[in-house]
Amino acid sequence: MDDGEAIRAELFRKIEALAVSPESYTDLTDDLVVQAKGSADALDRFEASASRDLARALDQATLLQQREAPGRTAMANLRLSTSPAYLIRADGVIIGSNEAALNRAAGAKAERVEALAYQPDDAETLGALVRGTALNGDVGQGVSLHPARDADDRRATLAVMASPIGPDAAPGALLFIVDPVMRPETVDLMGRAYGLTGAETEILAAFCDGASLRRIAEDRGRSHATIRTQFQSIAEKTGLGGQAELMRSSQAMSRFTEEIGGLARATSRPTRKRFDVMRPGGRSVEVLRCGDPAGAPAIFMHGAKVYSFPTATEAAFRDAGLFYIIGRPGFGQSDPEPDSADRDQTIADDILAVLSQIGVEQAPFLAHSGGVPEVFRVAAKGLAAAIERLVIAGSLPPPSYVARHAGASATMTAALMLAARSNKALLRLLLSGRLRMYLRMGVARFLAKKFAASPSDTKLAARDDVIAEFDAAVEFTTAQGYGAGADELVTAMRDWEPAIASFPAPVLALHGEEDPVSPLAAITELVAAHQGMTLETVAGAGHLLIPAKPELVAQRLLFGWG
């Protein structure tokens, strides 16, 4: 076996590994970028020489993934839960978990359901409960409860419900850990409202977390009698007579603070509205309005990981004008294009229908990341007259530019380029693997890794509001599976540069100097090659330029440049 064959064999082994292990995603993309670097000719040579072995590796990966990959509905349930949640096969193997579960275990990965037992002698009982629920439970019909106490005498309830797994609806179960954990803001609220001392507030928090008074005394190095006296003081100050009443009231307050947090988020966006535009054949197009209803409309062509905007960004756009975010076919609740229909033509017709619905003939367009190739391609499908100007932010460059400029900071882009050119099945595998790693790592850790090379992106990715929008975008992108995202990436990785030359409106490329996803050198070269394009680099911004500099984006979009 020569060196080239050995390299390809290792690559194919990693393809198969990704089907069952999201952690191998980075290893695979690193190998792919080695194959992708250089030129388009190198990609063609790889594709031609590896086609047979690649097909075999992908077939094996598909079989493995079908056995391992959770179904979309089950994973959506995991993401919706604020409690630690796990998706478990009937044989007890854990194949999915949400961010709350990872945070609870400080990122530690449990392999089997028995590891989730609070007490060693409880593992067998829990395993039997999960297996029985997976094999015999009625989906959506009831939850089995299992009370538990951990080694520190903290109580919890383990809730188990049946949940089919994968495309063949294999038997499985969802397990939720319902801890009586008090929200920190609730403890602070009650402490201030009732005039509790610092020590009393800490005791109340520990009690509501499930610790007994005796355990609290041990943890604080105090006598049981002292803690009982302090607890009695808490009861008198709150007007609640006993432990049971105090627990019920505290938990009710915790639920209230969670609900009021959701209400606060909703009221911070009083003009956000979702609606559908009906299309011929019964299709519907999802539209999200963000901003001032009396303002000037602008159209946003979303990427895969940015669909809606954080509160501060949305407020800046509201102050400047109005945004309409249009879901393309197969994303969110927008129906796919009809069979055998031209996807680009369908997108163009959908946008024109939305503009007609809101009574607008022409509007500025904003495009981000993977939405950039889309707007250039669809302009020639009857949309040209509707585009007043175009601002591209964090643009995905054409594939030839990626091949010349891909480095460590653009590994993902280069890997996707090779996958899209080589085999659509490989691309789907990468997309699904990336999502599974995203779910396994949790939003915050995934974003920190993705944007490690950009201080601006790293700072933004740690914000709760940004994390929430990324999570919503993933749900939006995968709501109907990976098909639409894969289709758009395949076309994006073809040579779409000729569409730039024929684009009818002025184009401004706003690009962060720290962008770790789209190399600035590639965008600089692209703009220099096209007379109708202008480049404006932005210091202190990366790939997440829109939430980093929303006022600048809004100004350029609504009022133009130079």
ZIURKA-V170527 format. One record per backbone hydrogen bond with DSSP energy under -0.5 kcal/mol. CO is the residue of the C=O (numbers start at 1). NH is the residue of the N-H. If there is no record, write none. Layout:
co = {CO/CO}
nh = {NH/NH}
//
This chain:
co = {2/3/4/5/6/7/8/9/10/11/12/13/14/15/16/16/17/17/21/22/24/25/26/27/28/29/30/31/32/33/37/39/40/41/42/43/44/45/46/47/50/51/52/53/54/55/56/57/58/59/60/61/62/63/64/65/71/72/73/74/75/76/77/78/84/85/86/86/87/87/88/89/92/93/96/98/99/100/101/102/103/105/108/111/112/113/114/119/120/122/123/124/125/126/127/128/129/130/131/132/133/137/138/144/146/148/150/154/155/156/157/157/158/159/160/161/162/165/166/170/171/172/173/174/175/176/176/177/177/178/179/183/183/184/185/186/187/188/189/190/191/191/192/197/198/199/200/201/202/203/204/205/206/207/210/212/213/214/215/216/217/217/218/223/224/225/226/227/228/229/230/231/232/233/234/235/235/242/243/244/245/246/247/248/249/250/251/252/253/254/255/256/257/258/259/260/261/262/263/264/266/267/269/273/275/276/277/279/280/283/284/285/286/287/287/288/288/289/290/291/292/295/296/297/298/299/299/300/300/301/306/310/311/312/313/314/315/316/317/321/322/323/324/324/325/325/328/331/334/338/341/342/343/344/345/346/347/348/349/350/351/352/353/354/355/356/363/364/365/366/367/368/369/369/370/371/372/373/374/375/377/378/378/379/379/379/383/383/384/386/386/389/390/391/391/392/393/394/395/398/398/399/400/401/402/403/407/408/410/411/412/413/414/415/416/417/418/419/419/423/424/425/426/427/428/429/430/431/432/433/434/435/436/437/438/442/443/444/445/446/447/449/451/453/454/455/456/457/458/459/460/463/464/465/466/467/468/469/470/471/472/473/474/475/476/476/478/482/483/484/485/486/487/488/489/491/494/496/497/497/498/500/506/507/507/508/508/509/509/510/511/512/517/519/520/521/522/523/524/525/526/527/530/532/534/536/537/538/538/541/542/543/544/545/549/550/551/552/553/554/555/556}
nh = {6/7/8/9/10/11/12/13/14/15/16/17/18/19/19/20/20/21/24/25/28/29/30/31/32/33/34/35/36/37/39/43/44/45/46/47/48/49/50/51/54/55/56/57/58/59/60/61/62/63/64/65/66/67/68/69/75/76/77/78/79/80/81/81/177/98/88/175/95/96/173/92/113/89/87/102/103/104/105/107/106/108/110/94/115/116/117/122/123/126/127/128/129/130/131/132/133/134/135/136/137/139/141/160/158/156/153/150/180/148/159/178/146/176/144/174/140/170/169/165/90/163/88/161/86/159/178/84/179/157/181/186/187/188/189/190/191/192/193/194/195/196/195/201/202/203/204/205/206/207/208/209/211/210/155/216/217/218/219/220/221/222/221/227/228/229/230/231/232/233/234/235/236/237/238/239/240/246/247/248/249/250/251/252/253/254/255/256/257/258/259/260/261/262/263/264/265/266/267/268/269/270/272/289/287/278/285/282/283/279/335/277/327/275/289/290/325/273/323/293/295/297/322/364/324/301/366/302/326/368/303/314/315/316/317/318/319/320/321/292/298/290/300/326/288/327/331/334/330/341/343/346/347/348/349/350/351/352/353/354/355/356/357/358/360/359/388/299/391/301/393/371/372/396/374/375/376/377/378/379/380/381/383/382/383/384/386/387/387/363/388/365/508/367/393/510/369/369/397/401/402/403/404/405/406/38/410/411/414/415/416/417/418/419/420/421/422/423/427/427/428/429/430/431/432/433/434/435/436/437/438/439/440/441/442/446/447/448/449/450/451/452/454/455/458/459/460/461/462/462/463/467/468/469/470/471/472/473/474/475/476/477/478/479/332/479/481/486/487/488/489/490/491/492/493/494/496/499/500/501/502/503/390/509/534/392/510/511/536/394/538/515/519/523/524/525/526/527/528/529/529/530/533/507/509/511/539/513/541/514/512/545/548/549/553/554/555/556/557/558/559/560}
//
